[in-house]
Amino acid sequence: MTHQRDRIHEYIATHPEEHFNALTRRLDLAPGQVQYHLKKLQAQGSVVELPLYGRTHYYTPEYDAWERGAIAVLRRETARDILFSVLEQGPSRPGAVTESLGIARGTLEWHLNHLTEQNLIEKHRDANNHVTLVPAKPTETARLLEEITPSLSDRMIDRFTRLVDNLLAEES
């Protein structure tokens, strides 16, 4: 491997789920260089890509399909907070989660869609059609939560969303 390819591979190994634009910024490389080396790394089986939620994420092959999708979602601070809440509180009603985290119901639902798509949370409905949120894979999820930290840009987006939620709640 070339020096640049080694750098890209090492960065992906230590920052699973990183997306293309972040790789170019963080490694200070031209997009064409990163694209070229990513194609080579994928051909060698050293890197796996996952297009998800409008971005292409990169991983080393030791992560299975569930872990790759889970990591992509767990990089979002609000999604992590929702998951922590459900793991700590046990089966929870959506209203209790929004209240404890101070987020709007729409924000909760947006993140829940991704959390359920990636099999991190299950929505159970009772006979009266009331929803209860339950962790899908609590042990595996807890392990990933320890490994993954949201990026600064993802934290900023989530905090901005919470700020808007709070401002809109004050107006109503």
Number of C-alpha atoms within 10 A of each C-alpha: 10 8 8 14 17 13 14 21 21 12 17 21 18 11 18 19 27 23 19 17 13 13 21 17 11 11 13 10 14 11 13 10 12 20 15 11 19 21 14 15 19 15 11 10 11 16 20 23 19 16 12 13 10 6 14 15 24 25 25 23 15 12 13 12 12 12 19 24 22 24 24 25 23 26 22 22 20 24 21 19 15 24 26 16 19 22 21 11 12 13 17 19 16 20 14 13 21 18 11 12 14 15 21 19 14 11 16 19 13 11 18 21 12 20 23 17 14 20 17 23 23 19 17 14 11 8 6 6 8 11 17 17 22 21 23 17 13 15 10 13 22 13 10 15 17 8 12 18 17 19 14 12 12 15 16 14 14 17 14 12 16 18 14 14 17 14 11 11 12 8 6 5
